[in-house]
Amino acid sequence: MSKILIIVETAKGNIVGITKECISTARQLAVDLSAELEGVLLGHEVADLAVEATKYGLKKIYKIDDPQLAGVNILYHTRTLEALIKELDPKIVIAGASLYGQELMPRLAARFNSAMFPSVKKLKIDGDELEATHALFEEKLFAEMEGGLANLNFITVASGNTAEAERDDSLTGEIAEFSPVIEDSDRREVFVEEKIAKVSVDITKAKLLVSGGRGVGSKEKFAIIFESAKQMGGEVGASRAAVDAGWVPYDHEIGQTGKSVTPDFYIACGISGAIQHLVGMRNSKTIIAINTDEEAPILEVAHYAIIGDLHEVLPELTKRI
Ligand SMILES: Cc1cc2nc3c(=O)[nH]c(=O)nc-3n(C[C@H](O)[C@H](O)[C@H](O)COP(=O)(O)OP(=O)(O)OC[C@H]3O[C@@H](n4cnc5c(N)ncnc54)[C@H](O)[C@@H]3O)c2cc1C
């Protein structure tokens, strides 16, 4: 049976969200190709994480555990993965379009002289071809790419285009050991320390986001957004205009220069819907827009629109949800 191999990325002892999006994306490909979905996890003391990865639907995890693989020593990871891929001969290798994936995958693709599909938004199989869509220039231009499935293909998946695979405690998978391949000549860059910026909130995981824009009016008035999010059990999002005005910290910003989000509910309050904002939220499952302007561009992506003053509408809506 052919294989699709997912490179499982971890941070701070957890599997990162983009890996779960890769698994979601790969599931349909696995069905179309009748392929097994397998994963590889590199690092040090990653036994528990390898088991955890099986809970997201990976049937087999290749665990490569070595102190020298701790952190992101990209050349060690590259050579070890090259050896594993040679042995497994998968049809497709997928990683997230994170800094790690973007450093790793072109190197691997070059070593195999294979096709590299960077930061894809959509993927599908058409006969013997793999078709991928890659967005450029804030989604004003889309590049359609094709690769033959007779050859190995490397893909990085852009975040925010699909829901993360859900954890299912009943799922199990096989854990296989694989030895690292580390050569002294790869010791060109050495991982020293990981410093992760402190964030006050991770809005990318929220199922419901109440998001405020310039239309909210002031920092004091922005309290209505926090209150409503709290009552509905969600988190707070914001447009860049609200962040730049100092009404809410940057961790809440959504869009091209902020986060990409795909919650079940996105309630946009006093946000016009500039393209730079839309690119970060338009894949939300249900979008509700509250705006005084019935011509606001946000209404083009909204599933429900309420034309009115958010300060009157939002408290009423909050009571009813
Ligand atoms: C390079 C670049 C990157 C950018 N990146 C981002 C990004 O990541 N995220 C982002 O959001 N923006 C980004 N922007 C800015 C973006 O272009 C817009 O300027 C910004 O999104 C506008 O924010 P807004 O919708 O809150 O404000 P506005 O466009 O001013 O819209 C305010 C809206 O509120 C409505 N309104 C007013 N009063 C009320 C009321 N009482 N009740 C209900 N509705 C009301 C108005 O009708 C209007 O539609 C970027 C811009 C550039 C150039």
The ligand as a MOL file (V3000), in Angstrom:
LIG
                    3D

  0  0  0     0  0            999 V3000
M  V30 BEGIN CTAB
M  V30 COUNTS 53 58 0 0 0
M  V30 BEGIN ATOM
M  V30 1 C 0.4190 45.8510 4.5300 0
M  V30 2 C -0.8630 45.9220 5.3110 0
M  V30 3 C -1.1850 44.8900 6.1730 0
M  V30 4 C -2.3780 44.9360 6.9170 0
M  V30 5 N -2.6840 43.8950 7.7570 0
M  V30 6 C -3.8670 43.9170 8.3980 0
M  V30 7 C -4.2510 42.8210 9.2260 0
M  V30 8 O -3.4980 41.8540 9.4440 0
M  V30 9 N -5.4720 42.8760 9.8210 0
M  V30 10 C -6.3540 43.8950 9.6440 0
M  V30 11 O -7.4730 43.8730 10.2200 0
M  V30 12 N -6.0040 44.9450 8.8780 0
M  V30 13 C -4.7940 44.9860 8.2580 0
M  V30 14 N -4.4480 46.0620 7.5110 0
M  V30 15 C -5.3160 47.2540 7.5500 0
M  V30 16 C -6.5290 47.1430 6.6440 0
M  V30 17 O -6.2030 47.5660 5.3390 0
M  V30 18 C -7.6840 48.0170 7.1780 0
M  V30 19 O -7.2280 49.3430 7.2840 0
M  V30 20 C -8.2060 47.5730 8.5330 0
M  V30 21 O -8.5010 46.1880 8.5100 0
M  V30 22 C -9.4750 48.3530 8.8560 0
M  V30 23 O -9.9150 48.0130 10.1290 0
M  V30 24 P -11.4460 48.1460 10.5010 0
M  V30 25 O -12.2750 47.3080 9.6120 0
M  V30 26 O -11.5450 47.9150 11.9790 0
M  V30 27 O -11.7160 49.7140 10.2830 0
M  V30 28 P -12.5340 50.4580 9.1620 0
M  V30 29 O -12.1250 50.0350 7.8210 0
M  V30 30 O -12.4410 51.9060 9.5010 0
M  V30 31 O -14.0200 49.9480 9.3710 0
M  V30 32 C -14.8210 50.2730 10.4790 0
M  V30 33 C -16.1900 49.6670 10.2210 0
M  V30 34 O -17.0060 49.8550 11.3610 0
M  V30 35 C -18.3200 50.1710 10.9360 0
M  V30 36 N -18.9480 50.8680 12.0650 0
M  V30 37 C -18.7000 52.1220 12.5230 0
M  V30 38 N -19.4160 52.3700 13.6310 0
M  V30 39 C -20.1310 51.2420 13.8720 0
M  V30 40 C -21.0490 50.8910 14.8930 0
M  V30 41 N -21.3510 51.7110 15.9070 0
M  V30 42 N -21.6240 49.6530 14.8360 0
M  V30 43 C -21.3300 48.7960 13.8280 0
M  V30 44 N -20.4530 49.0920 12.8390 0
M  V30 45 C -19.8480 50.3020 12.8760 0
M  V30 46 C -18.1150 50.9920 9.6950 0
M  V30 47 O -19.2830 50.9550 8.8780 0
M  V30 48 C -16.9340 50.2710 9.0370 0
M  V30 49 O -17.3760 49.2550 8.1750 0
M  V30 50 C -3.2670 46.0370 6.7710 0
M  V30 51 C -2.9420 47.0570 5.8680 0
M  V30 52 C -1.7510 47.0040 5.1550 0
M  V30 53 C -1.4360 48.1230 4.1860 0
M  V30 END ATOM
M  V30 BEGIN BOND
M  V30 1 1 1 2
M  V30 2 1 2 3
M  V30 3 2 2 52
M  V30 4 2 3 4
M  V30 5 1 4 5
M  V30 6 1 4 50
M  V30 7 2 5 6
M  V30 8 1 6 7
M  V30 9 1 6 13
M  V30 10 2 7 8
M  V30 11 1 7 9
M  V30 12 1 9 10
M  V30 13 2 10 11
M  V30 14 1 10 12
M  V30 15 2 12 13
M  V30 16 1 13 14
M  V30 17 1 14 15
M  V30 18 1 14 50
M  V30 19 1 15 16
M  V30 20 1 16 17
M  V30 21 1 16 18
M  V30 22 1 18 19
M  V30 23 1 18 20
M  V30 24 1 20 21
M  V30 25 1 20 22
M  V30 26 1 22 23
M  V30 27 1 23 24
M  V30 28 2 24 25
M  V30 29 1 24 26
M  V30 30 1 24 27
M  V30 31 1 27 28
M  V30 32 2 28 29
M  V30 33 1 28 30
M  V30 34 1 28 31
M  V30 35 1 31 32
M  V30 36 1 32 33
M  V30 37 1 33 34
M  V30 38 1 33 48
M  V30 39 1 34 35
M  V30 40 1 35 36
M  V30 41 1 35 46
M  V30 42 1 36 37
M  V30 43 1 36 45
M  V30 44 2 37 38
M  V30 45 1 38 39
M  V30 46 1 39 40
M  V30 47 2 39 45
M  V30 48 1 40 41
M  V30 49 2 40 42
M  V30 50 1 42 43
M  V30 51 2 43 44
M  V30 52 1 44 45
M  V30 53 1 46 47
M  V30 54 1 46 48
M  V30 55 1 48 49
M  V30 56 2 50 51
M  V30 57 1 51 52
M  V30 58 1 52 53
M  V30 END BOND
M  V30 END CTAB
M  END
